[in-house]
Amino acid sequence: MKALSPSGQKLLRLGVLAVVAIETLFAIYISVIVVRGADPKGGGMELVAVGAAAMIYVALTLPALLIALTGRRHLILAAVLAGLAALAYWSLGAEVLTEMAKAK
């Protein structure tokens, strides 16, 4: 496998950092939407989505961020982790929107 050039590494690092920033904002957005829409007299099952967002963040987004900030050799792994996190957040967001539409 051919190594990335220094400019390619820089571009990949910036791309991963941009995706991680968007994922962080999305995790915060989902959390705020779910907490605001939670039924105060309900069982609290709405907050499972906040836990899922936190698990995705800790398992995929945070490692991608740390690898992109510190490593040169594993930038492709950081990109893969960020991509998997993006798919997981998309799935979570679709599920949250579907559940919130049912509740209204």
C-alpha positions in Angstrom: 0.0 0.0 0.0 1.3 3.4 -1.0 1.9 5.9 1.8 0.2 9.2 1.8 2.2 12.3 0.8 2.6 15.0 3.5 0.0 17.2 1.8 -2.4 14.2 1.6 -1.9 13.5 5.3 -2.7 17.1 6.1 -5.8 17.1 3.9 -7.0 13.8 5.4 -6.3 15.1 8.9 -8.4 18.2 8.3 -11.2 16.1 6.8 -11.3 13.8 9.8 -11.3 16.8 12.1 -14.1 18.5 10.2 -16.2 15.3 10.3 -15.5 14.8 14.0 -16.6 18.4 14.7 -19.8 17.9 12.8 -20.5 14.6 14.7 -19.9 16.3 18.0 -22.4 19.0 17.2 -24.9 16.4 16.0 -24.5 14.4 19.2 -25.2 17.6 21.2 -28.1 18.4 19.0 -29.7 15.0 19.4 -29.2 15.1 23.1 -30.9 18.5 23.4 -33.8 17.5 21.2 -34.4 14.3 23.1 -34.2 15.9 26.5 -36.5 18.8 25.5 -39.0 16.4 24.0 -39.0 13.9 26.9 -42.3 13.4 28.7 -41.8 14.6 32.3 -44.3 12.1 33.6 -43.0 9.3 31.4 -40.7 6.4 32.1 -37.6 8.1 30.7 -37.1 5.7 27.9 -36.6 8.6 25.6 -33.2 9.2 27.2 -31.9 5.9 25.8 -31.1 7.8 22.6 -28.9 10.2 24.6 -27.0 7.1 26.0 -26.7 5.7 22.5 -25.3 9.0 21.2 -22.8 9.0 24.1 -21.7 5.4 23.3 -21.2 6.2 19.6 -19.2 9.3 20.6 -17.0 7.4 23.1 -16.5 4.3 20.9 -16.0 5.9 17.5 -15.8 9.7 17.4 -13.5 10.3 20.3 -10.9 7.7 19.1 -11.0 9.2 15.6 -10.4 12.6 17.1 -7.5 11.5 19.2 -5.9 9.6 16.3 -6.2 12.6 14.0 -4.7 14.9 16.6 -1.8 12.8 17.6 -0.9 10.2 15.0 0.5 10.3 11.5 0.5 6.6 10.8 -3.1 5.8 11.5 -5.0 8.6 9.7 -6.8 6.1 7.5 -8.1 4.3 10.7 -9.3 7.7 12.0 -11.2 8.3 8.7 -12.8 4.8 8.9 -13.8 5.4 12.5 -15.3 8.8 11.7 -17.2 7.3 8.7 -18.6 4.5 10.9 -19.6 7.1 13.5 -21.3 9.1 10.8 -23.4 6.1 9.7 -24.3 5.3 13.3 -25.3 8.9 14.0 -27.4 8.9 10.8 -29.2 5.7 11.9 -29.7 7.2 15.4 -31.0 10.5 14.0 -33.5 8.7 11.7 -34.7 6.6 14.6 -35.1 9.6 16.9 -37.0 11.6 14.3 -39.3 8.6 13.6 -40.1 8.1 17.3 -40.7 11.8 17.9 -43.1 11.9 14.9 -45.0 9.0 16.4 -45.2 10.7 19.8 -47.0 13.8 18.4 
